[in-house]
């Protein structure tokens, strides 16, 4: 999806009353990370993704 499509989809879900958690790691995910109720960035992600997210995971490997 294009960044504006991700953002628009998250916005649509929120307007419908859903609680949205968005996980991303790149500048393309940043608008959706910001729009979500909770934005989660990966540790190895871009600086802008980490900046706009509510949470940054310390480890990218969740196993």
N, C-alpha and C positions, 0 to 999 in steps of 0.2 A: 504494500500500500504506500501511497505517497504520504509525506508528512501531514499535509492538510486533510487527507482522507482519514488518517488515524485520529487527528485532533477532532474532526467533525464527528466521527463515530463515538468517541469518548463523550463529547458534548451531548450528542443525541441520547446516549444511555443515561447520562446524568439528568437530563431534562425529563426523561421518562421515569425518574425516581430511583434508578439503580445506583448502587454504591460501586465505584470502579477503582480497581487497583491496576495500575499500568506498570509493567516492567520493561525497561529498555536500557540501551547502552550507547546510543549515538545521537548526534545532533538531529537526525531525522525523527527521533522519538521525543525530543524535548517538548514540543507543543502539547503532545498528548500526556506526557508525564506531568506537566504543569496543570492541565485541565482535570486530571483524575483526582478522585478524593485522596488517594495515596499514590504517589509516584515513587517507584523503586528503581534506582540505578545500580548497574553492576560496577564493581570496583575497577575493572579494566576499561570502563566506558569513557566517553569523552568528558572533558571538564564541564561543558555546558549541561550535559545530561545529569552529572553529579550535582551541579549547582541548583538546578530547578527541581530536582527530586526531593521528596520528603525524607527518604531513607536511602542510604548508599550501603550496599552489602560489602563487607570487608573482604570476602572471598568470592571469586567468580565461580568456583567449583562448589556446587551445593551438595555433592555426594558425600 
